[in-house]
Amino acid sequence: MVCMPTTFVSISSSLVQAQRTSHVHPPYALCSMALSHQPSKVVASKLYPASIVPIILQNYLWTRCDLTLCPRGAAVGSIAQTISILLAVPLVAATKTATGGNVPFIAVDWLHGIEQLLMALPSHVMAMSFRQAALSHEDGKPLPESAKRYGPMLKMIVISYIAILGIGLAHKLSAGTDWISFRFLGGTFDPPTPGINTKTLMGAPSFAVWIPHWSMFIDFATQLRYMSRWGRCLGIHRWKSLAILHFPWALANLAVFLGHLHKDQCEVFKILHPLFIFLGGITILIG
């Protein structure tokens, strides 16, 4: 598994969050399809669980690859990505319980931000592992420790997870009883737009939440680039084929990005995301 798409929390939120309100703001009326039920919930409940098995098998295959074929840091990042998904499930469930199912997870901005940090970290680790290995090989230097051993990247992951946990606790304590509407990093980077209030922003990610989103786009492109270069270094062109087989997950990234721009109210994007995740899981496993 390589660089899983951004906001994979949609997996857990689609499975556990309660039925959204049927009221739709005019700008999103076309996307909502004005349906009494949401077909995206049906699609997500089928395709997301079906995607888990290929993802787990990918993790297993990463760890079974010979050192001369796959940097060890890439395997660490892949497994950490799966762990991040599993950590998102209790966050979504706790939000549903605390709000009685009336507030979707994505509308609790600071929790959404914490989840994005959890997802962005492994993506960066994987991109950095392939980059370091490819550049060292091209320069005729020994492979870095991140390519030869699990330890360096594993240590980085553990320390970062502890730091993210601390950031989450700081947000919860700062928010107090207003934790549902509390913005990620207190809304520090939000533009001072007159006339915008918390109700208007419900479901719209704050500027700070977009930062890890953008970083994952960059890491995804970086990883696929250096994965191909790593393949050229080894003379194994199938690495390039594997990078191409990540295309469905690139489309999943785009779907969730556009979905956030529509405050996660667009049925079309919520259907496309699990579809591309499932297709990507199958194509990458085959690769």
C-alpha positions in Angstrom: 0.0 0.0 0.0 1.4 3.4 -0.9 0.3 6.8 0.3 -3.4 6.3 1.0 -5.6 9.1 -0.1 -6.4 12.1 2.0 -9.2 12.0 4.5 -9.6 8.3 4.6 -11.7 9.0 7.7 -14.5 9.0 5.3 -14.3 5.2 5.6 -15.2 5.3 9.3 -17.5 8.3 9.2 -19.6 6.8 6.4 -20.0 3.6 8.4 -20.8 5.0 11.8 -22.2 8.6 11.5 -25.9 9.1 11.7 -28.2 10.2 8.9 -27.4 13.8 7.9 -30.1 16.4 8.0 -32.2 16.6 4.8 -31.9 20.4 4.6 -29.5 21.4 1.8 -28.2 24.9 1.2 -29.0 26.1 -2.4 -25.3 26.1 -3.6 -25.2 22.3 -3.0 -28.7 21.4 -4.2 -27.6 19.8 -7.4 -24.9 17.7 -5.7 -27.4 16.4 -3.1 -29.7 15.1 -5.8 -32.6 15.9 -3.5 -32.9 12.3 -2.5 -34.7 11.1 0.6 -31.9 8.6 1.2 -28.2 8.8 0.5 -26.9 6.2 -1.9 -23.4 7.1 -0.8 -24.0 5.4 2.5 -25.0 2.2 0.7 -21.9 2.3 -1.6 -19.6 3.2 1.3 -20.9 0.4 3.5 -20.1 -2.1 0.8 -16.8 -0.8 -0.8 -14.9 0.5 2.2 -15.0 -2.8 4.2 -14.1 -4.6 0.9 -11.1 -2.4 0.6 -9.6 -3.4 3.9 -8.4 -6.8 2.9 -6.3 -5.6 -0.1 -4.8 -2.9 2.1 -3.8 -5.4 4.8 -2.3 -7.7 2.1 -0.3 -4.8 0.7 1.2 -4.2 4.1 2.1 -7.8 4.4 3.8 -7.8 1.0 5.7 -4.6 1.8 7.3 -6.3 4.8 8.1 -9.4 2.7 10.0 -7.4 0.0 13.8 -7.9 0.0 15.8 -4.9 1.2 17.3 -4.5 -2.3 13.7 -4.0 -3.7 11.9 -1.9 -1.2 13.1 0.7 1.4 12.2 -0.4 4.9 10.8 3.1 5.7 8.1 2.7 3.0 6.8 -0.4 4.8 6.7 1.5 8.1 4.8 4.3 6.5 2.3 1.9 4.9 1.6 0.1 8.2 1.3 3.4 10.0 -1.2 4.6 7.4 -3.4 1.6 8.2 -3.1 2.3 12.0 -4.1 5.9 11.4 -7.3 4.7 9.7 -8.1 2.5 12.7 -7.4 5.3 15.1 -10.0 7.5 13.2 -12.8 5.0 13.8 -13.1 5.6 17.6 -12.9 9.4 16.9 -15.9 9.2 14.6 -17.8 6.9 17.0 -17.1 9.2 20.0 -18.3 12.2 18.0 -21.5 10.4 17.1 -22.2 9.4 20.7 -21.4 12.8 22.2 -23.6 14.7 19.7 -26.4 12.1 19.4 -25.6 11.7 15.8 -26.6 15.3 15.0 -23.2 16.5 14.0 -21.0 14.8 11.4 -17.4 14.2 12.3 -16.1 16.5 9.6 -18.0 19.4 11.1 -16.0 19.1 14.3 -13.1 21.0 12.8 -10.3 20.4 15.4 -11.0 16.6 15.4 -10.9 16.7 11.6 -7.5 18.5 11.8 -6.1 15.9 14.3 -7.2 13.1 12.0 -5.5 14.8 9.0 -2.3 15.1 10.9 -2.5 11.3 11.6 -3.0 10.6 7.9 -0.4 13.1 6.6 2.5 11.8 8.8 2.7 8.3 7.3 2.3 9.7 3.8 5.3 12.0 4.4 7.3 9.1 5.8 6.7 7.0 2.7 7.5 9.8 0.3 10.7 10.6 2.2 11.8 7.0 2.3 11.6 6.5 -1.5 13.2 9.9 -2.1 16.2 9.2 0.2 16.7 5.7 -1.3 16.5 6.8 -4.9 18.8 9.8 -4.5 21.4 7.8 -2.6 21.4 5.1 -5.3 21.7 7.7 -8.1 24.6 9.4 -6.3 26.4 6.1 -5.8 26.2 6.4 -2.0 25.2 3.7 0.5 21.6 3.4 1.2 20.4 5.5 4.2 19.4 4.0 7.4 15.7 4.7 6.6 16.0 2.3 3.7 18.0 -0.4 5.5 16.2 -0.6 8.8 12.7 -0.2 10.3 14.0 1.7 13.3 14.6 5.3 12.1 11.1 5.8 10.6 9.4 3.8 13.3 10.9 6.1 15.9 9.8 9.1 13.9 6.2 7.8 13.7 6.0 7.0 17.4 7.3 10.4 18.5 5.0 12.2 16.1 1.9 10.2 17.2 2.7 11.2 20.8 3.0 14.8 19.8 -0.3 14.7 17.8 -2.0 13.1 20.9 -0.7 16.1 23.0 -2.1 18.5 20.4 -5.5 16.8 20.5 -5.6 17.0 24.3 -4.7 20.7 24.2 -7.5 21.3 21.8 -10.0 19.5 24.0 -9.0 21.3 27.1 -9.0 24.7 25.3 -12.4 24.1 23.8 -14.2 23.1 27.0 -17.9 22.7 26.5 -17.7 24.4 23.1 -15.7 21.5 21.7 -18.1 20.8 18.8 -17.7 24.3 17.2 -14.0 24.8 18.2 -11.8 25.4 15.1 -8.5 23.6 14.5 -5.6 25.6 16.1 -8.3 27.9 17.4 -9.0 29.2 13.8 -5.7 31.0 14.0 -5.1 30.9 10.2 -8.7 31.6 9.2 -9.1 34.8 7.2 -10.9 37.5 9.1 -14.0 37.5 6.9 -16.8 39.8 8.2 -20.3 38.2 8.5 -19.1 34.6 8.8 -20.1 32.8 12.0 -19.7 29.3 13.3 -23.0 28.1 12.0 -22.0 29.2 8.5 -18.7 27.3 8.7 -20.2 24.0 10.0 -18.8 21.4 7.7 -16.3 23.7 6.0 -12.7 22.9 7.0 -10.7 25.7 8.4 -7.6 27.0 6.7 -5.3 25.1 9.1 -7.1 21.8 8.2 -6.4 22.3 4.5 -2.6 22.5 5.2 -2.2 18.7 5.9 -4.6 18.1 2.9 -2.3 20.0 0.6 0.8 18.3 2.1 -0.6 14.9 1.3 -1.2 15.9 -2.3 2.5 16.9 -2.5 3.7 13.8 -0.7 1.6 11.6 -3.0 3.1 13.1 -6.2 6.6 13.0 -4.7 6.3 9.4 -3.7 5.1 8.3 -7.1 7.9 10.2 -8.8 10.7 8.7 -6.7 9.1 5.3 -6.8 9.6 5.4 -10.5 13.1 6.7 -10.1 13.8 3.9 -7.6 12.7 1.4 -10.2 15.0 2.9 -12.8 17.9 2.6 -10.3 17.2 -1.1 -9.8 16.5 -1.7 -13.5 13.0 -2.9 -12.5 10.5 -1.1 -14.7 7.5 -2.7 -12.9 8.0 -0.1 -10.2 6.8 2.5 -12.7 3.8 0.3 -13.5 3.0 0.1 -9.8 3.1 3.9 -9.7 0.7 4.1 -12.6 -1.6 1.7 -10.9 -2.0 4.3 -8.1 -4.1 6.4 -10.4 -7.4 5.4 -8.9 -6.2 6.6 -5.5 -5.1 9.9 -7.1 -8.7 10.3 -8.3 -9.9 9.4 -4.7 -7.8 12.3 -3.5 -9.4 14.6 -5.9 -12.9 13.4 -5.0 -12.5 14.0 -1.3 -10.8 17.4 -2.0 -13.8 18.6 -4.1 -16.2 17.0 -1.6 -14.7 19.2 1.2 -15.2 22.3 -1.0 -18.9 21.4 -1.0 -18.9 20.9 2.8 -19.1 17.2 2.3 -22.7 17.5 1.1 -22.2 16.3 -2.5 -23.5 12.8 -3.1 -21.5 12.4 -6.3 -18.1 12.9 -4.6 -19.1 10.7 -1.7 -19.9 7.9 -4.1 -16.8 8.3 -6.2 -14.4 8.3 -3.2 -15.2 4.7 -2.0 -15.3 3.5 -5.6 -11.8 4.8 -6.3 -10.5 3.6 -3.0 -11.7 0.1 -3.8 -10.4 0.1 -7.4 -7.0 1.5 -6.1 -6.8 -1.2 -3.5 -7.3 -3.9 -6.1 -5.0 -2.4 -8.8 -2.1 -1.7 -6.3 -2.4 -5.2 -4.8 -2.1 -6.7 -8.3 0.8 -4.5 -9.0 
